[in-house]
Amino acid sequence: MPRHQLTTSQKTANTIQSIDRAINVLECFTSGRHELGVTEISKLLELHKSTVHGILTTLEYRRYLEQNPETGKYKLGLKLFELGNLVQDGMDLKVVAGPFLQRLVEEHGETVHLVIMDQGEAVYIDKRDSHQSMRMVSQVGKRLPCHCTGVGKTLLAFLPEEQLEAVIREKGLARFTGNTITEPAALKEHLREVRQRGYAIDDQEITEGLTCVAAPIRNHTGNVVAAMSVAGPSIRMGREKIGGIIISVTKAAEELSEKLGYVK
């Protein structure tokens, strides 16, 4: 079932069922399901085939979907790509952050990320790979849990207490490795330390063999709106290198924050 499909109790009087169903159809497509047929979507959404067919035909007509003439199955259309580019064009943060991200890549030879929080999850909006990057779970546009990533913990650390509680309650603290923090009290104490020192370290907490250093980015109001990080194989991330990354990533985050209008 798509992540945003509403239950009966969640729907409000203002929900338009046809639009809600069309969005659910679009959300059936994932990185593992590039093409889907009427029957597959009908089963996923528990809708009658005739209803699904009508939605697919409309979305195809408006270029949100394309039909493969050989298989009869559908895939996401170029209209979504066009709209996605409009969203990206409006993300001033990504544009302003670009030079700082590239500087970190060139300085340390490791992968650099720019991340925001949305609905309690870390959303990767930019990623710069080095020539010696390792394979990571992070991808531009991908969502990952906050409690086990350096950028995510950085964003959690500066949330108001009630918002932090809500994220922990709604998202949980799933274990990914032996180093993942899975107890709320332990996480809160860890986040207190992150706030005090001004950076977070992911010590193989989401992926074994991966270490990450992240720092907060503030806007003109002083609120933390994003985080940037340098990540690489733990075998290359010795104490001396991590020390250097801490200095440069916090410096880059502070300079970027100033560009966004933040004044200490």
C-alpha positions in Angstrom: 0.0 0.0 0.0 1.5 3.5 -0.9 2.8 5.4 2.1 0.2 8.2 1.9 -2.9 6.2 1.3 -5.5 7.4 3.8 -7.5 5.1 6.0 -11.2 5.9 6.5 -10.6 7.4 9.9 -7.9 9.7 8.5 -9.9 11.1 5.6 -11.6 14.5 6.0 -14.6 16.1 4.5 -12.3 18.0 2.2 -10.6 14.9 0.7 -11.5 14.4 -3.0 -11.5 10.7 -3.5 -10.6 10.7 -7.2 -7.5 12.8 -6.7 -6.5 10.7 -3.7 -6.8 7.6 -5.8 -4.8 9.1 -8.6 -2.0 10.0 -6.3 -2.0 6.5 -4.8 -1.6 5.1 -8.3 1.4 7.3 -8.9 2.9 6.2 -5.6 2.6 2.6 -6.6 5.7 3.1 -8.8 9.0 2.7 -6.9 12.7 2.1 -7.7 11.8 -1.6 -7.6 8.6 -1.2 -9.7 9.3 0.8 -12.7 6.4 -0.6 -14.8 3.1 -1.8 -13.6 -0.1 -3.1 -15.3 -3.7 -2.6 -14.5 -4.0 -5.9 -12.6 -1.0 -5.2 -10.5 -2.1 -1.7 -9.5 -5.6 -3.0 -8.9 -4.3 -5.6 -6.4 -1.9 -3.1 -4.7 -4.7 -0.6 -4.1 -7.6 -3.0 -3.8 -9.5 -1.2 -6.4 -11.7 -2.5 -9.3 -9.8 -2.8 -12.6 -12.2 -0.5 -14.3 -11.5 2.2 -11.8 -7.8 1.8 -12.1 -8.0 1.8 -15.9 -9.9 5.1 -15.9 -7.2 6.7 -13.6 -4.4 5.3 -15.7 -6.0 6.6 -19.0 -6.4 10.1 -17.5 -2.8 10.2 -16.1 -1.5 9.0 -19.4 -3.4 11.7 -21.3 -2.0 14.4 -19.0 1.6 12.9 -19.5 2.0 11.8 -15.8 2.2 8.3 -17.1 3.5 6.6 -20.2 2.3 3.2 -21.6 4.7 0.7 -23.0 3.2 -0.3 -26.4 4.8 -3.7 -26.2 3.7 -4.8 -22.7 0.7 -2.5 -22.1 2.2 -1.6 -18.7 2.7 1.9 -17.4 5.6 3.9 -16.1 6.0 7.4 -14.7 5.9 10.1 -17.4 8.0 13.2 -18.3 5.4 15.6 -16.8 6.5 14.4 -13.3 10.1 15.1 -14.3 9.2 18.6 -15.4 7.4 19.3 -12.2 10.3 17.9 -10.2 12.7 20.2 -11.9 10.5 23.1 -10.9 10.7 22.0 -7.3 14.5 21.7 -7.6 14.8 25.1 -9.2 13.1 26.6 -6.2 15.4 25.0 -3.7 17.8 27.9 -3.1 19.5 26.0 -0.4 20.8 23.5 -2.8 22.1 26.2 -5.2 23.9 28.1 -2.4 25.3 25.0 -0.8 26.8 23.7 -4.0 30.3 25.3 -3.7 30.6 24.3 0.0 29.8 20.7 -0.8 32.3 20.6 -3.6 34.9 22.1 -1.4 34.5 19.3 1.1 34.7 16.6 -1.5 38.0 18.1 -2.9 39.4 18.6 0.6 38.7 15.1 2.0 38.1 12.9 -1.0 34.9 11.4 0.5 31.2 11.6 -0.3 29.3 14.7 0.8 25.6 15.0 1.5 23.1 17.8 1.9 19.9 16.8 3.7 16.7 18.3 5.0 14.0 16.8 7.3 10.5 16.0 6.0 7.8 14.2 8.0 10.4 13.0 10.5 12.7 11.5 7.9 16.1 12.6 6.4 15.6 13.5 2.8 18.8 13.7 0.7 18.6 16.7 -1.7 22.2 16.7 -2.9 25.1 14.2 -3.0 28.6 14.7 -4.2 30.7 11.6 -4.8 34.5 11.5 -4.8 36.6 9.4 -7.2 37.0 6.8 -4.4 33.5 6.7 -3.0 32.1 3.6 -1.5 28.6 2.3 -2.3 26.1 3.9 0.1 22.4 3.7 0.8 22.1 7.4 0.3 20.7 8.7 -3.0 19.3 12.1 -4.0 15.6 12.1 -3.2 15.9 9.1 -0.9 14.4 9.1 2.6 16.3 7.5 5.5 15.6 7.3 9.3 17.0 10.1 11.3 18.1 8.3 14.5 20.9 6.3 12.8 22.4 8.8 10.3 24.8 11.7 11.1 22.6 14.2 9.2 19.5 12.9 10.7 20.8 13.0 14.3 21.9 16.6 13.6 18.4 17.6 12.5 16.8 15.7 15.4 19.1 17.4 18.0 17.7 20.9 17.3 14.0 20.0 17.2 11.7 21.2 20.0 11.1 18.5 22.6 7.5 17.8 21.6 8.5 17.4 17.9 11.3 15.0 18.8 9.0 12.9 20.9 6.5 12.8 18.0 9.2 11.6 15.6 10.4 8.8 18.0 6.8 7.7 18.6 5.7 7.7 15.0 8.9 6.5 13.3 10.4 4.2 16.0 14.1 3.5 16.5 14.7 0.5 14.3 18.0 -1.4 14.6 20.3 -1.5 11.5 23.6 -2.5 13.0 25.0 -3.3 16.4 25.8 0.4 16.9 22.3 1.7 16.2 20.8 3.7 19.1 17.4 2.1 19.8 16.5 3.3 23.2 14.7 6.7 23.4 16.5 7.8 26.6 19.9 7.0 25.1 19.1 8.8 21.9 18.0 11.9 23.8 21.2 12.0 25.8 23.2 11.5 22.6 21.3 14.4 20.9 22.1 16.6 23.9 25.8 16.0 23.2 25.3 16.7 19.5 23.7 20.1 20.4 26.6 20.9 22.8 29.4 20.1 20.4 27.7 21.3 17.2 28.2 18.2 15.1 27.1 14.5 15.0 28.9 11.3 14.1 27.3 8.2 12.6 29.7 5.5 13.8 28.5 2.6 11.6 24.9 3.0 12.9 23.0 2.5 9.6 25.6 0.6 7.6 28.5 -1.4 8.9 31.8 0.0 7.7 30.4 3.5 7.1 31.3 6.6 9.2 29.9 10.0 8.8 30.4 13.5 10.3 27.5 16.0 10.0 26.9 19.6 11.0 23.8 21.8 11.2 22.8 24.6 8.7 20.7 27.5 10.0 18.6 30.0 8.1 18.1 33.8 8.7 15.8 33.0 11.7 18.5 30.9 13.4 16.5 27.7 13.0 18.3 24.5 11.8 16.9 23.8 8.3 19.3 21.3 6.9 22.5 19.4 7.6 25.6 18.6 5.6 28.0 15.7 6.1 31.2 14.0 4.9 30.9 10.2 4.8 33.4 7.4 4.0 34.5 3.9 4.8 35.3 3.5 8.4 38.7 2.0 7.5 39.7 5.3 6.1 38.1 7.4 8.8 40.7 7.3 11.5 40.8 9.6 14.5 43.1 12.2 12.8 41.0 12.3 9.6 37.7 12.6 11.5 39.2 15.4 13.5 40.0 17.3 10.3 36.6 16.6 8.9 34.9 17.9 12.1 36.7 21.2 11.7 36.0 21.6 8.0 32.4 20.4 7.9 31.4 22.6 10.9 33.2 25.6 9.3 31.5 25.0 5.9 28.1 24.7 7.7 28.7 28.0 9.5 29.7 29.8 6.3 26.7 28.4 4.5 24.4 29.5 7.3 25.8 33.0 7.0 25.1 32.9 3.3 21.5 32.0 4.2 21.3 35.1 6.4 22.1 33.6 9.8 23.9 36.0 12.2 25.3 34.7 15.5 
